[in-house]
Amino acid sequence: MQPGKLTRIIWQTAQQERSNFINEFMDTWKGIPGWEYNFIENSDAVEYLKSRLLELNFTRIVKEREILAYDLFRYAKIYDEGGLYVDSDVEKADEFENSMSRLSGCNVILGLEADIRNRVSWRKVKMARDLQICQWSLYAAPKHPMMKFVNERIVERLRYRLERLEEIGYEDVLELTGPGIWTDSVKDYLKLTAGVDIDNQMKCGKSYKYNDICILNINGLALTAPHSCGFEPESDNFILSYHYFLGSWKESNKGKNPSKPKHLRKPWTLIE
């Protein structure tokens, strides 16, 4: 890949009260040479959105499913100012700096969360899409047209859903702001601009570059996942982070204090 200029800014959000081990994960993103670190309180993220997206009812959003706002924040902030967004349950990998330098020719850097298209044994891992793109971490240059496309689609989908009176449910999140609509929007943008259907074209375990958009294999952002192939060939071994899937926004985790993962930087067990 040709060398380019990265937008070396890191963005994170989190609730004010959080476990010490979450702070430890977040600390791994601070003080990286040449990178600026920015932490935004969840409440400040909502205020930012209120001033930016006047067409959305954030009073209702925060009351019913506040995760919708935090999803929106990452897309909006990365479009507005560029850089790397990282969830609070994500730890920086030692290979981050080297991998990002090798990816400096990319104006968008995304990673696969799962590729369970052709493996029956992996289908017990419940995903919104068989070929799913991470949204716990994403990188883009400021004002990138792909992020504009994604933001506009998600905002319009959510605005339309808010016209209905029934409460927004857990499954709605996946399709309104979460990995379902995020993945679909990225795929549709690539069809329009690069003429490629990644569901049919991508090979499990490989990383790809479409114009200025780079999509990393499962090891790029989800090295702790026990599915979806390793890297093939070895030149695709970009490793940016480890994700621990704490999912504090999920119904099953509401009101719970998450426990520190027992095995750091190792794949979790796929239950048979």
C-alpha positions in Angstrom: 0.0 0.0 0.0 1.3 3.5 -0.8 2.2 5.6 2.2 -0.3 8.3 3.1 -1.1 10.6 6.0 -3.2 9.1 8.8 -5.6 11.2 10.9 -3.9 10.3 14.2 -6.7 11.0 16.6 -8.3 8.4 19.0 -11.9 8.9 20.3 -13.5 7.0 23.2 -16.7 7.3 25.2 -17.8 5.5 28.3 -20.1 5.9 31.3 -18.7 7.9 34.2 -18.7 5.0 36.6 -16.8 2.0 35.3 -14.6 -0.9 36.5 -10.9 -0.5 37.0 -10.1 -3.1 34.3 -12.1 -1.0 31.8 -9.9 1.9 32.7 -6.9 -0.3 32.1 -8.1 -1.1 28.6 -8.7 2.5 27.9 -5.3 3.5 29.2 -3.7 1.4 26.5 -4.9 4.0 23.9 -3.3 6.9 25.7 0.2 8.2 25.1 0.7 6.5 21.8 3.5 8.5 20.1 2.2 10.8 17.4 -1.5 10.2 18.3 -3.9 12.5 20.1 -6.3 10.9 22.6 -9.8 12.3 23.3 -12.2 10.9 25.9 -15.9 12.1 25.7 -18.3 11.4 28.6 -21.5 9.7 27.4 -23.5 12.7 28.5 -21.3 15.1 26.4 -21.7 12.8 23.4 -25.5 13.1 23.6 -25.2 16.9 23.9 -23.0 16.9 20.8 -25.6 14.9 18.9 -28.5 17.2 20.0 -26.7 20.2 18.5 -25.9 18.3 15.3 -28.9 16.1 14.6 -31.9 18.4 15.3 -34.3 16.1 13.5 -34.0 13.3 16.1 -35.7 13.1 19.5 -32.8 12.4 21.8 -35.0 12.7 24.9 -36.8 9.6 23.8 -33.7 7.9 22.4 -31.8 8.2 25.8 -34.9 7.1 27.7 -35.6 4.0 25.7 -32.2 2.9 24.2 -29.3 5.1 25.0 -26.9 2.9 23.0 -28.5 4.3 19.9 -27.0 7.7 20.7 -23.6 6.2 21.4 -23.6 4.4 18.1 -24.6 7.6 16.3 -21.8 9.5 18.1 -19.1 7.3 16.7 -20.3 7.6 13.2 -20.9 11.4 13.4 -17.6 12.2 15.2 -15.5 10.2 12.9 -17.2 11.8 9.9 -16.8 15.3 11.3 -13.2 15.1 12.6 -11.8 11.8 11.5 -9.6 9.4 13.4 -10.1 6.1 15.2 -13.1 5.3 17.4 -12.6 2.6 19.9 -15.1 1.1 22.4 -14.1 1.0 26.1 -13.8 -2.8 26.2 -11.1 -2.8 23.5 -7.4 -3.2 24.3 -4.7 -1.8 22.0 -2.5 -4.5 20.5 1.3 -4.2 20.6 1.3 -4.4 16.8 -1.0 -1.3 16.5 1.5 1.3 15.5 3.3 -0.9 12.9 0.0 -2.1 11.4 -1.4 1.4 11.1 1.8 2.6 9.4 1.3 -0.2 6.9 -2.3 0.9 6.4 -1.5 4.6 5.9 -2.7 4.4 2.3 -6.2 3.8 3.5 -8.7 6.6 4.2 -11.1 4.1 5.8 -10.0 1.1 7.9 -12.6 -1.4 9.0 -12.4 -4.9 10.3 -14.6 -8.0 10.1 -16.4 -9.0 13.2 -17.5 -12.4 11.8 -17.4 -14.4 8.6 -19.7 -17.3 9.1 -21.0 -17.6 5.5 -19.7 -21.2 4.9 -19.1 -22.7 8.3 -22.1 -24.5 9.9 -20.3 -24.9 13.2 -19.8 -21.1 13.5 -23.5 -20.4 13.1 -24.1 -20.8 16.8 -22.4 -17.4 17.1 -25.4 -15.1 16.7 -24.7 -12.3 14.4 -26.8 -9.7 12.6 -25.1 -10.7 9.3 -23.2 -13.7 8.1 -20.4 -11.4 6.9 -20.4 -8.7 9.6 -18.2 -5.6 9.9 -17.1 -4.3 13.3 -18.5 -1.1 14.7 -16.8 -1.3 18.1 -13.8 0.3 16.3 -13.5 2.1 13.0 -11.2 4.5 11.3 -11.8 7.2 8.6 -10.3 10.4 7.3 -12.5 13.4 8.1 -15.5 14.0 5.8 -15.0 10.7 4.0 -18.0 10.1 1.6 -18.5 6.6 2.9 -19.1 7.9 6.4 -21.4 10.6 5.0 -23.4 7.8 3.2 -23.6 5.7 6.4 -24.6 8.6 8.6 -27.4 9.8 6.4 -28.8 6.3 6.0 -28.7 5.5 9.7 -30.2 8.9 10.7 -33.0 8.6 8.2 -33.8 5.0 9.4 -33.9 6.1 13.0 -36.0 9.2 12.3 -38.5 7.0 10.5 -38.6 4.5 13.4 -39.1 7.3 15.9 -42.4 8.2 14.2 -43.8 5.0 15.6 -45.0 5.0 19.2 -44.0 1.5 20.3 -40.9 1.3 22.4 -37.6 0.5 20.7 -36.5 -3.0 21.5 -33.1 -4.8 21.7 -33.4 -6.3 18.3 -34.2 -2.9 16.9 -30.8 -1.6 18.0 -29.0 -4.0 15.7 -30.9 -2.7 12.6 -31.3 1.0 13.5 -27.7 2.0 14.5 -25.9 -1.3 15.2 -23.9 -3.8 13.2 -26.8 -4.8 11.0 -27.4 -1.4 9.3 -23.7 -0.4 9.6 -22.7 -3.6 7.7 -25.4 -3.1 5.1 -24.5 0.5 4.5 -20.8 -0.2 4.0 -21.6 -3.1 1.6 -24.0 -0.9 -0.4 -21.5 1.9 -0.6 -18.9 -0.4 -1.9 -21.4 -1.8 -4.5 -22.1 1.8 -5.7 -18.5 3.1 -5.7 -16.3 0.1 -6.3 -18.7 -2.2 -8.1 -18.0 -5.0 -5.7 -20.3 -7.3 -3.7 -18.1 -8.3 -0.8 -20.5 -11.1 0.3 -19.6 -12.9 -3.0 -16.0 -11.5 -3.5 -14.2 -11.6 -0.2 -12.4 -14.8 0.8 -12.5 -15.7 4.5 -9.2 -14.8 6.1 -8.0 -12.2 3.6 -7.8 -8.5 3.9 -8.9 -6.2 1.0 -8.6 -2.7 -0.3 -11.3 -1.2 -2.4 -10.3 2.2 -3.7 -9.2 3.9 -0.5 -11.3 1.6 1.9 -9.4 -1.2 3.6 -11.3 -4.1 5.3 -9.2 -6.3 7.5 -9.7 -9.9 8.2 -11.0 -11.1 11.6 -7.6 -10.7 13.3 -7.4 -7.0 12.6 -9.9 -6.0 15.3 -11.3 -9.3 16.7 -8.3 -11.5 17.4 -10.0 -12.9 20.4 -12.8 -14.4 18.3 -12.6 -18.3 17.9 -14.1 -18.2 14.4 -13.9 -16.7 10.9 -10.4 -17.8 9.8 -7.0 -16.5 10.6 -4.9 -14.5 8.1 -4.3 -15.9 4.7 -1.7 -15.0 3.4 0.7 -14.0 6.2 1.0 -10.5 4.6 -2.5 -9.8 5.8 -1.5 -10.0 9.5 -2.7 -6.5 10.5 -3.4 -6.5 14.2 -4.8 -3.4 15.8 -6.7 -4.4 18.9 -8.4 -7.0 21.2 -12.1 -6.9 21.8 -13.6 -8.5 24.9 -17.3 -8.4 24.0 -18.6 -7.1 27.4 -21.8 -5.8 25.8 -22.9 -3.5 28.7 -25.7 -2.2 26.5 -27.5 -5.6 26.1 -30.6 -6.4 28.1 -28.9 -9.4 29.8 -26.2 -7.1 31.2 -28.3 -4.2 32.3 -27.4 -3.1 35.9 -24.5 -5.6 36.1 -21.0 -4.7 36.9 -19.0 -6.6 34.2 -16.3 -9.0 35.3 -12.8 -8.8 34.0 -12.2 -11.4 31.2 -10.4 -14.4 32.5 -8.2 -14.8 29.5 -6.8 -11.6 28.0 -5.6 -11.6 24.4 -6.8 -15.2 23.9 -9.8 -16.5 21.9 -12.9 -17.1 24.0 -14.4 -20.5 23.9 -17.0 -21.3 21.3 -19.6 -23.5 23.1 -20.4 -26.7 21.2 
